[in-house]
Amino acid sequence: MILIDLDGTITDSIPGILRCLREALPTLDMQDLTDTELQTWLGPPLRVTLLERYGRSEEDLDRFVQEYRAHYFGGGEFEFTVFPGVDELIVDIAATDSALILATAKPIESATRVLTHAGLIDHFDVISGTELDLMRQDKPSIIAHGITELGRSAQDVDAVMIGDRKEDVLGAKHHGFTSVGVAWGYADPGELEAADPDHIVTTADELRAVLDLR
């Protein structure tokens, strides 16, 4: 069983996400943040970023999310490209006997639209992510939900989790799964190394070799 993250792993979605984040920042009076600072928001749930890192309130979070989604769902979610070789890799994974699960902190509805736009949706067995009410945002829960949707239990399967941030690695470790960090994503310098995944890959071909795809 193979689980894979979306933003920063399959898709380079920085242009759309950064634009929409910046459009929503005035609701928090945080419009002075740089793109470099905003890029650290990619990966962790917005709840974690705003409440824990910046000490904002639930009301701030709700107001910001509403404004951000208005821009993102209004077109920003389609401002992405697929990382080189990853689309072919997904096609080849789907041709094996392994179930393929998307495990993303993005809302399921949005992730489904993104994969449909990319022409990849039919290769996935399950799309697991968050809900629009911000339920199920932590990666261990997202992983477990995806496996449950297949009628299995995370305690009873062997799986590989592929992603670009420490949350992906730690989510895999939580369930005792093999973790693969992709270095082409949005992790801060040294972040993946500190999370200590089983593998770190720099290209889709290296990932193909780790997954033993011929």
Secondary structure, DSSP 8 states (H G I E B T S, - for coil): -EEE-SBTTTEE-HHHHHHHHHHHGGGGT-TT--HHHHHTTSSS-HHIIIIIIS---HHHHHHHHHHHHHHHTTTGGG--EE-TTHHHHHHHHHTSSS-EEEEEEEEHHHHHHHHHHHT-GGG-SEEEEE-TT--S-SHHHHHHHHHHHTT--GGG---EEEESSHHHHHHHHHHT-EEEEETTSS--TTHHHHH--SEEESSHHHHHHHTT--
